[in-house]
Amino acid sequence: MSIVDGELTSIALCWTLERSDGAGIALTSHDERLLVQGSAHEPTPGIAPASVTRALGLEPQSGEVAGALSADALESDDLALGRWDGARARLTAVDWQDNASDAIPLLAGEIGTVALRGDSFSADLRGAATKLQLPACPATSAECRAELGDKRCRVDLAARTSSFTVVSAIDGDLTLDGAADDKFLLGRLRYLGGANCGLTTVVIGVDGNIVSVRDLPRAPIEPGCRIALREGCDKRFDTCVTRFDNAVNFRGEPHLPGSDLLTRYPGV
């Protein structure tokens, strides 16, 4: 018997959310814990879909979830700091009276914009089909399109990361307990402690023991907070060859003539 053939009151909604840092949570609209697809879903009746659109074809599907901050693992600070932004989300419907019934998938994708209103929140859900709006193939570029250390670049970053302690922070300038090398310019800064633990930003300036970051976190940067600096890359072919010896994985076309070739005169 299909789940939709039973009583509507026996259908419960189940959410599975997984953040980019690996933390996750499983919730259900039922008033008791449900074991669905090997995951224990905790009862959170305050969370429900505000709108879910499904249709045949390959049109991007989206939805919205709204509810109360009643789950211990779904705290307002984490939502405000953006820890759940881009988290993978999956919404299914199950028959709580029949544990052997299959879960019906309703929506899968990523969490988009999160809005907080007092003790409640709302979040946009971007369906997996929204990726079809991305270009089928990348445009040519003189600079590398890969990110340093990703599966296309393949540079090992294990030995290219250093830890420091924040002595003070004024606006976007962080004073560290040691001098940082220029190699960290355009790299990643990750907070290892304090209210911003786990969040990352881009380093846009290095001057001795002072580093400047592109984005300030929403919570204050506390003195004594530990951070990790990861090397950066300016995505130029010369840098890839001389510094990383990684020309074979360079994802760009540095020798491809550009549109400026049409404006050149003989001998220029």
C-alpha positions, 0 to 999 in steps of 0.5 A: 500500500502506498503511503498516500493511500492511508489516512492523512493524519499518519503522514509525517514530514522529516527533515535532514540537514547537513552543514558544510562542516559535517554537522547535521540534524534530523527533525520530524513533524511527528510528536515522537522520534522516528527512525527513517533511512537509518537516521533518528529524527527528533520530534520538532512540531514547530518546523513545517514547510511554508511552500514546496513546489514540484512539477514534471520536467527540468525546471528548477524547483524550490521551497521555503521552510519556516518554524520555531527555534525549538530544536537544541541543535538549531540555535539562533546564533548558528543561523545568524552566523551563517553556519547553516547557509548552503547546508544540504537539505532533504525533505521526505514524507513517511507513514509513522504508523508503518515503519516498513513504508518507504519515505517519499522524497519531496525536496532535496537541495541547499539552504539559501537565505535564512531570516530570523524573526524573534524566536522563529526563522524562515529559510529558502530551499534551493532544489537540486535542479537549480544547478541546471541554470549554471553554464554547461561549460566554463568560459575561457580565462587567463587565470585559473578557475580552480580553487587552491587545494580542490580536486581540480587543483590537487595541491596538498595543503596539509603543509601549507597551513599555520595556526596563530592566536589573535591578540587584538582585532580592529575592524577588519585588521587582526593582530596576531601573536606572530608574523604571517608570510605573504604567501597567505595573501588571498588565502583562507582564515578559519576561526578555531575558537570563540563565537565564530568557531568554524567560520572562514573568510578571505585574507586580503592583506598581510603586513607582518603580524597584521592580517586584513580579512575581507568579511567580518564575522557577525560575532565579535572577534575575541582576543585569544581566539585561535585561527588557522591561515591557509596559503592563497593563490593569485591564480596566475600561471607563473605562480602555479609553475614557480611556487606550486610546480602544478602546471599540469593541473592549471585550469586556465588558458594563459596563452590563448589570445584575448580580444585585445589582439584585434587592437594591436598594431604591427610591431606592438 
